[in-house]
Amino acid sequence: MTAVLVVEHGAGEGPYAVGDALRRAGLELRHCRTHLGEPVPDGLPSGVAALVVMGGPQDAWSDQGFPSRRAELDLLRSALAAELPVLGLCLGAQLLAEAAGGEAFRGAAGPEIGWEPVRLTRAAAADPLLAGSERTGFQVLQWHSDTVDPPDGAVLLATGERYPVQAFRVGGSAWGFQFHLEAERETVEAFAAGAPEEARAHGGDAILAAAPERVAALAPWRDGVLDRFAALVAARADHTRTRAFFTSRAADWEVRFPDDGPRYEAAVAALELTAGQAVLDAGCGTGRALPALRAAVGGAGTVLGADLTPAMLRTAAAKGRTDSAALLVADCARLPLPDRALDAVFAAGLVSHLPDPAAALAELARVTRPGGRLALFHPVGRAALAARHGRPLTPDDLRAEPHLRPLLAATGWDLVRYTDEDDRYLALAVRDR
């Protein structure tokens, strides 16, 4: 089951309607209750496809009284780097802004507590979560004294009279809501009980009395937004797992295996490329094969490197691989290329990380001309790789010839060469139709 990590900062700061939406989408909630002393994960936990950071009484801009602050900022930065879907609410939104390069600070207008109006901006009409709303204004639950200056490039999605930043998006998959989008009637009761002095000072009885009507009015829009977030998490889960795995490893990927270069060059040579041809490195990672591919097709040829993980491509660019190829953030099962555009495809380690190998191999066949070649490569063989990871070979290993040959045949390829030795794995196939 795909999991969502929910970071909580207080007994009354549960996920409420957010949790309901995630469960409706078949997602598992993993709770990190920092107020109970539970440690914030060091890096993205395995199997986690999204991050939700709830509100709390702490200040996002200060370590005082907030021992988990730095760890939460690091976790948010990891999620942003891997493009995990992120939802930050109140304190969580402020932490998101800080993690992304913005700033949280004490609001000059004083505490904003109670049912207050916010309105959507024009940009919200094109937002994946907020688009399609027939209304632009809502009464929402506010309970905060701090505000934010979002990072450069953030998209302002909702604004208010006292505090102009009420909702924003960072990149394509991280949202911060200053107000309590998760609010249900129980939320209001928990906040009033957890902060009785604030409640008394800001008309807590009236806030509680208005809760049933306000929650009922907000619920259809709120649930639509949260259901879209949950659907996005579920739809991206396979991509998210891949990005989460490789993002943290991108910077030192080649350092771990410094002697593999000659094996890549030999595998590229097996494609028998000629000057002027077009070749794709599918799942190119840090681009180790790209210089050899460029040398094979010459200056008149076309070399593309496609990978799902932006961090890998950033490392490739830092290593100067853009001199050899154009780099694309792309899913190898949905390539932005026309039919029969390529003469060859090189894929190192790709098959093991594909959620749907048949779909990806069929897509690689679509973009390759008849007679074009495919090289499925790894710098060590199956047995050596299994030993490296401390596990035995499994009978259902897709890369074994009895499994791979029919899979290739079913997706438009004819396996013409198969090598599985300790120092190399290479399956060479030809586009057959």
C-alpha positions in Angstrom: 0.0 0.0 0.0 1.2 3.5 -0.8 1.8 5.5 2.3 1.7 9.2 3.2 3.8 10.5 6.1 1.8 12.9 8.4 3.9 15.1 10.7 1.9 16.3 13.7 2.9 18.8 16.4 0.1 18.7 19.0 -2.6 16.5 20.4 -5.3 18.5 18.6 -3.4 18.9 15.3 -4.4 15.7 13.6 -5.1 15.4 9.9 -8.9 15.4 10.2 -10.4 15.9 6.7 -7.0 15.4 5.1 -6.8 11.9 6.6 -10.3 11.1 5.4 -9.4 12.1 1.8 -6.2 10.1 1.8 -8.0 7.0 3.1 -10.7 7.4 0.5 -8.0 7.1 -2.1 -6.7 3.9 -0.6 -3.6 5.5 0.9 -2.0 4.5 4.2 -1.3 7.1 6.8 2.0 6.9 8.7 2.0 9.3 11.7 5.1 11.1 13.1 3.9 12.7 16.3 6.7 15.0 17.3 4.9 16.2 20.4 5.2 12.7 21.7 8.9 12.6 21.0 8.7 10.5 17.9 11.7 11.2 15.7 11.4 12.9 12.3 12.8 10.5 9.7 16.3 11.3 8.4 15.5 11.4 4.7 12.4 10.1 2.9 11.2 6.8 4.3 10.8 3.8 2.0 7.3 3.5 0.6 6.3 7.1 1.4 4.7 8.8 -1.6 3.7 12.1 -0.1 4.3 14.3 2.9 1.7 16.2 5.0 2.8 18.6 7.7 0.2 19.8 10.1 -0.2 22.9 12.2 1.0 23.6 15.8 1.8 26.3 18.3 5.5 26.4 17.4 7.2 29.2 15.4 8.5 28.0 12.0 11.2 30.6 12.2 12.7 29.7 15.6 14.3 26.6 17.2 13.1 27.7 20.6 10.5 25.2 21.9 10.7 23.4 18.6 13.4 20.7 18.8 12.2 19.0 15.6 12.3 22.1 13.4 15.6 21.6 11.6 14.8 17.9 11.0 11.4 18.8 9.5 13.0 21.5 7.3 15.5 18.9 6.0 12.7 16.4 5.4 10.7 19.0 3.5 13.8 19.9 1.4 14.2 16.2 0.6 10.6 16.0 -0.5 10.9 19.1 -2.7 14.1 17.8 -4.3 12.4 14.5 -5.1 9.1 16.3 -6.2 7.0 14.4 -3.7 3.5 15.8 -3.3 3.6 18.0 -0.2 0.7 19.5 1.8 1.6 22.0 4.5 -1.2 23.4 6.8 -0.7 26.5 9.0 2.6 25.8 10.7 3.2 23.2 7.9 2.8 25.9 5.3 5.2 28.2 7.1 7.8 25.4 7.3 7.3 24.7 3.6 8.0 28.3 2.8 11.2 28.2 4.9 12.4 25.0 3.4 11.8 26.3 -0.1 13.8 29.4 0.4 11.1 31.8 1.6 10.7 33.2 5.1 8.2 32.8 8.0 7.9 35.5 10.6 5.6 37.0 13.2 2.7 38.8 11.5 2.5 42.5 12.0 -1.3 42.4 12.0 -1.5 40.3 15.1 -3.2 37.0 15.7 -5.8 35.9 13.1 -8.2 33.5 14.9 -11.7 32.6 13.9 -13.8 32.3 10.8 -12.2 34.7 8.3 -12.7 35.3 4.5 -10.2 34.3 1.9 -10.4 34.6 -1.8 -8.8 32.6 -4.6 -6.4 34.4 -7.0 -6.6 34.2 -10.8 -3.7 31.7 -10.7 -5.9 29.3 -8.7 -7.9 28.7 -11.8 -5.0 26.8 -13.4 -3.9 25.0 -10.2 -4.1 21.2 -10.1 -5.9 21.3 -6.7 -8.0 24.5 -6.9 -9.0 24.7 -10.6 -12.7 24.3 -11.3 -14.1 26.0 -8.3 -17.3 27.9 -8.9 -16.6 30.1 -6.0 -13.7 32.4 -5.3 -14.4 33.4 -1.7 -14.7 31.2 1.4 -14.9 31.5 5.2 -12.1 29.4 6.6 -10.8 28.6 10.1 -7.7 30.7 11.0 -5.6 30.1 14.1 -2.2 31.7 13.7 0.0 34.7 14.6 2.8 34.1 12.0 2.8 34.6 8.2 5.2 34.0 5.3 7.0 35.5 2.4 6.9 32.7 -0.1 10.1 31.8 -2.0 10.8 33.2 -5.5 8.8 31.4 -8.1 6.0 30.3 -5.7 2.5 30.8 -7.1 0.0 32.7 -4.8 -3.3 30.9 -4.8 -5.4 32.5 -2.1 -5.2 35.8 -0.3 -6.9 37.6 2.6 -7.5 41.1 4.0 -5.1 41.0 7.0 -2.6 38.5 5.6 -2.2 38.5 1.9 -0.5 35.0 1.7 -3.2 32.4 2.5 -2.3 29.6 0.0 0.7 29.1 -2.4 2.3 26.4 -4.5 6.0 25.6 -4.8 6.9 23.9 -8.0 4.4 21.5 -9.4 3.5 19.4 -6.3 3.9 21.2 -3.0 1.1 23.3 -1.5 1.0 25.5 1.6 -2.3 26.6 3.2 -2.1 29.2 6.0 -5.7 28.5 7.0 -6.9 25.1 8.3 -8.1 23.4 5.2 -8.4 20.2 7.3 -11.0 21.7 9.6 -14.0 19.7 10.9 -16.1 20.6 13.9 -13.9 18.5 16.1 -10.9 20.5 14.9 -12.4 23.7 16.3 -13.2 22.1 19.6 -9.6 20.7 19.9 -8.0 24.1 19.1 -10.2 25.9 21.6 -9.4 23.3 24.3 -5.7 23.4 23.4 -5.4 27.2 23.5 -8.0 28.4 25.9 -6.5 31.8 26.5 -6.4 32.5 22.8 -9.9 31.2 22.4 -11.3 33.5 25.2 -9.4 36.5 23.7 -10.9 36.0 20.3 -14.5 35.0 20.9 -14.0 31.3 21.3 -17.7 30.6 22.1 -18.8 32.4 18.9 -16.2 30.5 16.9 -17.5 27.2 18.3 -21.1 28.2 17.8 -20.5 29.0 14.1 -18.5 25.8 13.5 -21.3 23.5 12.3 -22.6 26.1 9.7 -19.1 27.1 8.6 -17.8 23.6 8.3 -20.9 22.5 6.3 -20.5 25.4 3.9 -16.8 24.8 3.4 -16.9 21.0 3.2 -17.8 20.4 -0.5 -15.0 22.7 -1.7 -12.6 21.4 1.0 -13.2 17.8 0.2 -12.8 18.4 -3.6 -9.4 20.0 -3.0 -8.2 17.3 -0.7 -9.6 14.5 -2.9 -7.6 15.9 -5.8 -4.5 16.0 -3.7 -5.1 12.3 -2.7 -5.7 11.3 -6.3 -2.5 13.1 -7.4 -0.5 11.2 -4.7 -2.0 7.9 -5.8 -1.5 8.5 -9.5 2.2 9.6 -9.1 3.1 6.9 -6.6 5.2 4.8 -8.9 7.1 7.9 -10.1 7.4 9.2 -6.6 9.0 6.0 -5.3 11.6 6.1 -8.2 12.4 9.8 -7.6 12.6 9.4 -3.8 15.1 6.4 -4.2 17.4 8.2 -6.7 17.3 11.8 -5.6 19.2 11.1 -2.4 21.8 9.1 -4.3 22.3 11.3 -7.3 25.2 13.4 -6.1 27.5 10.4 -5.4 26.0 7.9 -7.8 29.2 7.5 -9.9 31.5 7.8 -6.8 30.0 4.5 -5.6 31.0 2.7 -8.8 34.0 4.5 -10.2 35.3 1.7 -12.4 32.2 1.1 -14.6 33.2 3.5 -17.4 34.8 1.0 -19.7 31.9 -1.4 -19.4 29.5 1.4 -20.5 31.7 2.1 -23.5 31.7 -1.5 -24.5 27.9 -1.7 -24.2 27.5 1.4 -26.3 29.9 -0.2 -28.9 27.6 -3.2 -29.1 24.8 -1.0 -30.6 27.0 -0.5 -33.7 25.9 3.1 -34.1 27.1 5.1 -37.1 27.6 8.8 -37.7 24.5 10.9 -38.0 22.1 8.5 -36.2 19.7 9.3 -33.4 20.0 7.5 -30.0 18.2 7.8 -26.7 19.7 6.9 -23.3 16.5 5.8 -21.5 16.8 6.2 -17.8 20.2 7.9 -18.3 20.8 8.8 -14.7 23.9 10.9 -14.3 24.6 10.4 -18.0 27.6 8.1 -17.8 27.0 6.6 -21.3 26.3 10.0 -23.0 29.8 10.9 -24.1 30.3 7.4 -25.6 27.0 7.7 -27.4 28.0 11.1 -28.8 31.3 9.8 -30.0 29.5 7.0 -31.8 27.1 9.2 -33.7 29.4 12.2 -34.2 28.5 15.8 -34.3 25.8 15.4 -36.9 24.0 12.8 -34.8 21.3 13.2 -32.1 21.8 12.1 -28.5 19.0 12.4 -26.0 19.2 11.5 -22.3 15.8 10.9 -20.5 15.3 10.3 -16.8 12.4 10.6 -14.4 14.5 12.0 -11.6 15.5 15.7 -12.0 18.3 15.4 -9.4 20.0 12.8 -11.6 19.9 15.2 -14.6 21.2 18.0 -12.5 24.2 15.9 -11.6 24.6 15.0 -15.3 24.6 18.6 -16.2 27.1 19.4 -13.4 29.4 16.8 -14.9 29.3 18.5 -18.3 27.1 15.8 -20.0 25.0 18.5 -21.7 27.9 18.8 -24.1 27.1 15.4 -25.3 23.3 15.3 -25.2 20.0 17.1 -24.7 18.5 16.1 -21.3 14.8 15.5 -20.8 12.8 14.9 -17.6 10.6 12.2 -19.0 8.9 8.9 -18.2 10.2 6.2 -20.4 6.7 4.8 -20.8 5.5 8.2 -22.1 8.2 9.8 -24.2 7.7 13.2 -25.8 9.0 11.8 -29.2 7.3 11.0 -32.5 7.0 7.5 -33.9 10.2 6.0 -35.4 12.4 8.9 -34.3 15.3 6.9 -33.1 17.9 4.5 -34.5 18.8 3.0 -31.1 18.0 3.0 -27.4 20.5 2.4 -24.6 19.1 1.6 -21.2 21.3 0.9 -18.2 19.6 -0.7 -15.2 16.2 0.5 -16.5 14.1 -2.7 -16.5 14.5 -3.3 -12.7 13.0 0.1 -11.9 10.0 0.1 -14.3 6.6 -0.2 -12.7 5.2 -1.5 -16.0 8.1 -3.0 -18.0 5.8 -4.1 -20.9 4.4 -0.6 -21.3 7.9 1.0 -21.3 9.4 -1.5 -23.7 6.4 -1.0 -26.1 6.9 2.8 -25.9 10.6 2.4 -26.7 9.6 0.3 -29.7 7.2 3.0 -30.8 9.9 5.6 -31.0 12.4 3.3 -32.7 12.5 2.6 -36.4 12.2 -0.9 -37.7 15.7 -2.5 -37.6 16.7 -0.1 -34.8 18.5 -1.6 -31.7 17.9 -1.7 -28.0 20.6 -2.4 -25.4 19.5 -3.4 -21.9 22.7 -3.1 -19.9 24.1 -3.4 -16.4 27.8 -3.2 -15.5 27.5 -6.4 -13.4 25.5 -9.6 -14.0 22.4 -10.7 -12.2 24.1 -13.0 -9.8 26.8 -10.4 -8.9 24.2 -7.7 -8.4 22.1 -9.9 -6.1 25.2 -10.7 -4.1 26.0 -7.0 -3.9 22.6 -6.4 -2.3 22.9 -9.5 -0.1 20.0 -11.4 -1.6 19.6 -14.5 -3.8 18.5 -14.6 -7.4 14.7 -15.0 -7.6 13.1 -17.4 -10.1 10.8 -14.6 -11.4 13.7 -12.2 -12.2 12.4 -10.4 -15.3 15.9 -10.0 -16.7 16.4 -13.8 -16.9 16.4 -14.8 -20.6 13.3 -17.1 -20.3 11.3 -14.2 -19.0 12.9 -11.4 -21.0 12.7 -13.0 -24.5 8.9 -13.3 -24.6 8.4 -9.9 -23.0 10.6 -8.3 -25.7 8.8 -10.2 -28.4 5.4 -9.1 -27.1 6.5 -5.5 -27.2 8.0 -5.3 -30.6 11.6 -6.5 -30.1 13.6 -9.5 -31.2 16.3 -10.6 -28.7 19.4 -11.3 -30.7 22.1 -11.4 -28.0 22.1 -12.2 -24.3 25.1 -12.0 -22.0 24.8 -12.5 -18.2 28.3 -12.6 -16.7 29.7 -11.4 -13.4 31.2 -8.2 -15.0 28.4 -7.5 -17.5 24.7 -7.9 -18.3 23.7 -7.1 -21.9 20.5 -8.0 -23.7 20.6 -6.7 -27.3 17.4 -6.6 -29.3 16.2 -5.4 -32.7 13.0 -3.6 -33.5 11.1 -6.2 -35.5 8.2 -4.3 -37.0 
